């Protein structure tokens, strides 16, 4: 079983297709992760990240709700 965390892409730091990376905000914690598996993702998009790699793009509403639940702020 794995855990993937949603985050919002703040910037693309390496646009080269084979090494694509970006700074991603995970509810206040910003990390640089690999974006190779989501070539369609752009700044402002939400992605699911697992072990330092974005594995898929996700809907903003789902991402925001999931981050609220993880932080204990969900109603």
Buried (B, 14 or more C-beta within 10 A) or exposed (E): EEEBBBBBBBEBEBEEEEEBBBBBBBBEEEEBBBBBEBEEBEEEBBBBBBEEBBBBBBEEEEBBEBBEEBEEEEE
